[in-house]
Amino acid sequence: MNCRVEPPNTPVHGITMTPDGKKSGSPRCPMGPSMPMTIASKKLGKKMAVGECPNWISMSKDGKYAGVSNADSDDTSILDVKGEKEIARIKVGKAPKRVLVIEVPQEQLTEK
């Protein structure tokens, strides 16, 4: 492992699964996530590009999106689970670890 932040011998951390139980994912430092994995066929889906040293993963309640914290690039990748691609990368601060995907009601959002 070439991750500067991770402790030695800890290549896999979080794991997540879609609500229907058909796809699961787990980041693998420093190779990127193996998200998604189709459970029914036991075949790995397309490898998605994420930041450096992916650390943890969390899925939206509906299973459409996943968030991956990238410890060495100080950001979080937002993944489109069905489309099997990264759709955004957000700077979040130094060495993010755990990540939780939450839903914010539209009426709670404010524009800046």
Disulfide bonds with the S-S distance in Angstrom:
Cys3-Cys53 1.83
